[in-house]
Amino acid sequence: MKNILLAGTMVFLANGAMAHSPLNTTTPADEATIAAAPSELLLDFKGEVRLTKVSMTHAAEHSVDLDLSGNKGFISDYAVPMESMGNGEYVIDWRGLGKDGHPMKGSFTFNVQD
């Protein structure tokens, strides 16, 4: 009986982990080198999430929080406006909640070289 309960618990926990909505793709792509900074970042998640914070660090010098006001509720595709800070490396850090209530976070980078 204990083995059945243990197996059931493990299946439940495995399914819970699968319920998260990982980040599928970004534009610019992670580790891409591009000729000019975009006017917005695109984040495409596997499922619906609610982003709570997106920050951008340029060349490891200064960080700014990006405006999420145009993206409300739980959605899977985000377009987050950004302003160019010139050539160099951009690091994007994001935090949010999965529809299942679990906190999520991640980051990606890209380089601008003209």
Secondary structure by P-SEA (a helix, b strand, c coil): caaaaaaaaaaaaaaaaacccccccccccccccccccccbbbbbcccbbbbcbbbbbccccbbbbcccccccccccbbbbbbbbccccbbbbbbbbbcccccccccccbbbbcc
